Amino acid sequence: MPKFFIHSKQISGETIRIDGPDFEHIIKVRRSTKGDTLTLSDENGFDYTAQIQKVYLDYLLASILDKRRSYSELDVKIHIYQALPKGSKMEFVIQKNVELGAVELIPCVMSRCIVKLDGKEKQKQTRWQKISEEAAKQSGRAFIPRIAEPMRFSEAVQALKEHPVGFAAYEGECPLTLKQLLRQYPNPAEVGFLIGPEGGFSQEEIDLLNQNNIPCVTLGARILRTETAAMAVTAAISYEYSK
């Protein structure tokens, strides 16, 4: 059954009001009617089973049949700082990492990025957020992961320092593996990691990471594409910290 996302302010007692695009999809696309059941999730991590009671011109009211804590989320919150890739690769990165459990994806501008900021970032961000929503619905997530505004590399370095575990996945020779790093931190609340662009990290960027004590880790003997690397790291984090 398809899942729809609501905000807790749409709930009044045991009734949920649904309007806007979700109302249009439920009534005009899915052809749902009074008596049909819906699966809904709010921003607090609760799943609801609700039954449509009344359908109006531009909204519907559904009564709550069941409320329960969602078990679709990971125990660790994963934040991905992804260097902007070319073409539609960013859409692929967002879709797959939302499916894998990331809670936030932050596009980053690095010196070897082919894509540069062009003033259309807000428009792109809106589209990327929609892709996140679609992937969250498809994969049964409890909420819609956030796609942040693009940030500069120096800003990403400072942001990584705020996470209990923060690191960069480096394509060059590196003595520290991802497994070794993660096992130094049992059950952290959050993990943030940086993925470089198609051209890799510049020496200046590596130097800045080192100056700020952000560790670099290797993902193995093979060099992964930028759109593959984030998925590999997200999956590894999920596996390492799953109960």
HUCOR-V126086 format. One record per residue. N is the residue number from 1. RES is the residue in three letters. OMEGA is omega as a letter, one per 30 degrees, with the letter a starting at -180 (999 if undefined). NEAR is the number of other ideal C-beta (glycine too) atoms within 10 Angstrom. D_FIRST is the distance of its C-alpha to the first C-alpha in Angstrom with 2 decimals. Layout:
# HUCOR-V126086
N_RES_OMEGA_NEAR_D_FIRST / N_RES_OMEGA_NEAR_D_FIRST
This chain:
# HUCOR-V126086
1_MET_a_9_0.00 / 2_PRO_l_13_3.83 / 3_LYS_l_19_6.48 / 4_PHE_a_19_9.74 / 5_PHE_l_16_13.13 / 6_ILE_l_20_15.80 / 7_HIS_a_9_19.37 / 8_SER_l_10_20.83 / 9_LYS_l_9_23.32 / 10_GLN_a_16_20.73 / 11_ILE_l_18_20.72 / 12_SER_a_9_23.62 / 13_GLY_l_7_24.05 / 14_GLU_a_11_21.03 / 15_THR_l_14_19.87 / 16_ILE_l_23_17.81 / 17_ARG_l_16_18.92 / 18_ILE_l_22_16.87 / 19_ASP_l_12_18.97 / 20_GLY_a_9_19.76 / 21_PRO_l_11_17.61 / 22_ASP_l_17_14.27 / 23_PHE_a_19_15.67 / 24_GLU_a_12_16.73 / 25_HIS_a_14_13.42 / 26_ILE_a_21_11.61 / 27_ILE_a_19_14.66 / 28_LYS_l_9_16.41 / 29_VAL_a_10_14.01 / 30_ARG_l_12_10.92 / 31_ARG_l_8_13.59 / 32_SER_a_19_11.98 / 33_THR_l_11_14.85 / 34_LYS_a_12_16.39 / 35_GLY_l_8_14.88 / 36_ASP_a_17_11.21 / 37_THR_a_13_9.08 / 38_LEU_l_23_7.55 / 39_THR_a_15_6.88 / 40_LEU_l_21_10.09 / 41_SER_l_22_12.66 / 42_ASP_a_20_16.39 / 43_GLU_a_13_19.25 / 44_ASN_l_11_20.57 / 45_GLY_l_13_17.94 / 46_PHE_l_17_16.29 / 47_ASP_l_18_12.68 / 48_TYR_l_21_12.22 / 49_THR_a_15_10.46 / 50_ALA_a_25_12.07 / 51_GLN_l_13_13.01 / 52_ILE_a_20_14.46 / 53_GLN_a_13_18.19 / 54_LYS_l_12_20.08 / 55_VAL_l_18_19.67 / 56_TYR_a_11_22.67 / 57_LEU_a_5_24.01 / 58_ASP_l_10_22.43 / 59_TYR_l_15_20.20 / 60_LEU_l_23_18.21 / 61_LEU_l_16_18.47 / 62_ALA_l_27_15.88 / 63_SER_a_13_17.13 / 64_ILE_l_15_16.06 / 65_LEU_a_12_15.30 / 66_ASP_l_10_14.97 / 67_LYS_a_14_16.00 / 68_ARG_l_9_16.35 / 69_ARG_l_10_17.55 / 70_SER_l_17_15.20 / 71_TYR_a_9_16.34 / 72_SER_a_15_14.93 / 73_GLU_l_14_18.19 / 74_LEU_l_17_21.50 / 75_ASP_l_12_24.57 / 76_VAL_l_21_26.52 / 77_LYS_a_18_25.92 / 78_ILE_l_25_26.56 / 79_HIS_a_22_28.27 / 80_ILE_l_27_29.08 / 81_TYR_a_27_32.18 / 82_GLN_l_27_31.85 / 83_ALA_a_29_34.87 / 84_LEU_l_22_34.05 / 85_PRO_a_22_33.73 / 86_LYS_l_13_34.69 / 87_GLY_a_10_32.66 / 88_SER_a_9_28.88 / 89_LYS_a_17_28.87 / 90_MET_l_23_27.84 / 91_GLU_l_18_24.52 / 92_PHE_l_16_23.99 / 93_VAL_a_27_25.17 / 94_ILE_a_26_22.78 / 95_GLN_a_18_19.66 / 96_LYS_a_18_20.51 / 97_ASN_l_26_21.83 / 98_VAL_l_27_18.90 / 99_GLU_a_16_16.76 / 100_LEU_l_20_19.60 / 101_GLY_l_21_19.72 / 102_ALA_a_29_22.47 / 103_VAL_a_19_22.65 / 104_GLU_l_18_25.11 / 105_LEU_a_24_26.70 / 106_ILE_l_20_30.17 / 107_PRO_a_26_31.79 / 108_CYS_l_24_35.47 / 109_VAL_a_19_38.54 / 110_MET_a_20_40.94 / 111_SER_a_14_44.28 / 112_ARG_l_13_43.17 / 113_CYS_l_21_40.02 / 114_ILE_l_12_40.34 / 115_VAL_l_18_38.20 / 116_LYS_l_7_40.08 / 117_LEU_a_12_39.22 / 118_ASP_l_7_39.85 / 119_GLY_l_6_39.02 / 120_LYS_a_8_35.62 / 121_GLU_a_15_33.79 / 122_LYS_l_9_32.12 / 123_GLN_l_9_30.65 / 124_LYS_a_18_29.45 / 125_GLN_l_15_28.04 / 126_THR_l_10_25.97 / 127_ARG_l_13_24.53 / 128_TRP_l_20_24.00 / 129_GLN_l_17_22.19 / 130_LYS_l_14_19.77 / 131_ILE_l_17_19.21 / 132_SER_l_23_18.61 / 133_GLU_a_18_15.96 / 134_GLU_l_14_14.14 / 135_ALA_l_20_14.58 / 136_ALA_l_21_13.48 / 137_LYS_a_17_10.08 / 138_GLN_a_13_9.82 / 139_SER_l_15_11.25 / 140_GLY_l_16_9.60 / 141_ARG_l_23_12.98 / 142_ALA_l_19_14.19 / 143_PHE_a_18_16.11 / 144_ILE_l_19_17.31 / 145_PRO_a_22_20.33 / 146_ARG_l_13_23.49 / 147_ILE_a_24_25.44 / 148_ALA_l_16_29.01 / 149_GLU_l_10_31.97 / 150_PRO_l_20_34.07 / 151_MET_l_16_36.90 / 152_ARG_a_12_40.18 / 153_PHE_a_21_40.84 / 154_SER_l_13_43.22 / 155_GLU_l_14_40.60 / 156_ALA_l_27_38.09 / 157_VAL_l_21_40.80 / 158_GLN_l_12_41.36 / 159_ALA_l_18_37.66 / 160_LEU_a_23_37.37 / 161_LYS_a_12_40.17 / 162_GLU_a_10_38.12 / 163_HIS_l_18_35.55 / 164_PRO_l_13_36.47 / 165_VAL_l_20_36.04 / 166_GLY_a_24_36.67 / 167_PHE_l_21_37.77 / 168_ALA_l_22_38.00 / 169_ALA_a_21_37.09 / 170_TYR_a_21_40.35 / 171_GLU_a_18_40.99 / 172_GLY_l_12_44.67 / 173_GLU_a_7_46.52 / 174_CYS_a_15_45.49 / 175_PRO_a_8_46.54 / 176_LEU_l_14_43.45 / 177_THR_l_13_40.24 / 178_LEU_l_20_36.75 / 179_LYS_a_12_36.69 / 180_GLN_a_12_40.06 / 181_LEU_a_18_39.05 / 182_LEU_a_21_35.81 / 183_ARG_l_10_37.67 / 184_GLN_a_10_40.13 / 185_TYR_l_13_37.46 / 186_PRO_l_8_35.68 / 187_ASN_l_10_32.44 / 188_PRO_l_17_32.88 / 189_ALA_a_10_30.69 / 190_GLU_l_15_30.45 / 191_VAL_l_25_31.34 / 192_GLY_l_23_32.27 / 193_PHE_a_26_33.37 / 194_LEU_l_29_34.91 / 195_ILE_a_27_34.45 / 196_GLY_a_27_37.32 / 197_PRO_l_21_37.47 / 198_GLU_a_16_38.32 / 199_GLY_l_14_41.99 / 200_GLY_l_16_41.59 / 201_PHE_l_24_43.16 / 202_SER_l_15_46.64 / 203_GLN_l_9_49.35 / 204_GLU_l_10_49.54 / 205_GLU_l_21_45.89 / 206_ILE_l_17_46.39 / 207_ASP_a_11_49.47 / 208_LEU_l_16_47.62 / 209_LEU_a_22_44.96 / 210_ASN_a_11_47.84 / 211_GLN_a_9_49.68 / 212_ASN_l_13_46.71 / 213_ASN_l_9_46.15 / 214_ILE_a_20_42.73 / 215_PRO_l_17_42.60 / 216_CYS_l_21_41.79 / 217_VAL_l_19_40.08 / 218_THR_l_17_39.97 / 219_LEU_l_19_36.85 / 220_GLY_a_10_39.02 / 221_ALA_a_5_41.50 / 222_ARG_l_8_39.41 / 223_ILE_a_11_38.96 / 224_LEU_l_16_35.34 / 225_ARG_a_11_34.32 / 226_THR_l_23_33.37 / 227_GLU_l_21_29.74 / 228_THR_a_17_29.62 / 229_ALA_a_22_31.44 / 230_ALA_l_29_28.93 / 231_MET_a_20_26.20 / 232_ALA_a_17_28.78 / 233_VAL_l_26_29.76 / 234_THR_l_23_26.30 / 235_ALA_a_14_25.42 / 236_ALA_l_14_28.82 / 237_ILE_l_22_28.49 / 238_SER_a_16_25.12 / 239_TYR_a_10_26.77 / 240_GLU_a_17_29.98 / 241_TYR_l_18_28.61 / 242_SER_l_10_25.75 / 243_LYS_999_5_26.66
